[in-house]
């Protein structure tokens, strides 16, 4: 992908790219220094030859240079212990401090920072739940061009509700602590992003309580009730 806004410095003369390109006119034949900066980070520093040269450029032709910089995307998804996406606020720092820290909130838990200088990035994901009245976080080091996950200390709870003779119960109301859900056609109710703890579990069918108990959550849970 083209980089618009990169700074190109040819023999000290600075120009900015538009759609990844910039043009220097009337450049004298010979060896020239070339540096390229992206996000104020120097990513290219070489000498280039312009014009005729008996070995390097035996034919005089238009000088076109296609330069690939070490720039790519940082993609990290925040998930719970069951692999379900969790909304989070991300705090990102480049390990060498070459670019300013970045803060970004993602409702679906996906951090996608495009066209960053290659390197190691320290990422912290924070999830604060008003429903459960708790904040949790997790951190890790990640490279660009390597889609990754950061697992928060939150868990998935998957419950299947059955009748006494083993029929899956649809449209039953399942309450897990402060949250509730209706079972689907398979009798399943799934809760994501549940903090570790002990929760009161209730099942209601046609307005009548048909189950009540406690459920301890310390990892991803799958149970049949």
TAVENQUI-V41704 format. One record per backbone hydrogen bond with DSSP energy under -0.5 kcal/mol. CO is the residue of the C=O (numbers start at 1). NH is the residue of the N-H. Records with the same first field share a line. If there is no record, write none. Layout:
CO=NH, NH
This chain:
2=4
3=6
6=8, 17
7=37
8=10, 15
9=11, 35
10=13
12=14
13=10
15=8
17=5
18=21
21=18
30=50
32=48
33=11
34=46
35=9
36=43, 44
37=7
38=41
41=38, 43
44=36
46=34
48=32
50=30
53=57
57=53
59=61
62=64
65=67
66=68
67=69
69=71
70=118
72=116
73=75, 145
74=76, 113
75=148
76=111
77=150
78=86
79=152
80=83
84=80
88=90, 106
89=126
90=104
91=124
92=102
93=122
94=97
102=92
104=90
106=88, 109
109=78, 111
110=112
111=76
112=114
113=74
116=72
119=144
120=95
121=123, 142
122=93
123=140
124=91
125=138
126=89
127=129, 136
128=130
129=133, 134
134=129
136=127
138=125
140=123
142=121
143=146
148=77
150=79, 152
152=154
153=196
154=81
155=194
156=158, 221
157=159, 191
158=223
159=161, 189
160=225
161=169
163=166
167=163
168=170
169=172
172=174, 183
173=175, 204
174=181
175=177, 202
176=179
179=176
181=174
183=171
184=187
187=161
188=184
189=159
191=157
193=195
194=155
197=217
199=215
200=177, 202
201=213
202=175
203=210, 211
204=173
205=208
208=205
211=203
213=201
215=199
216=218
217=197
221=158
223=160
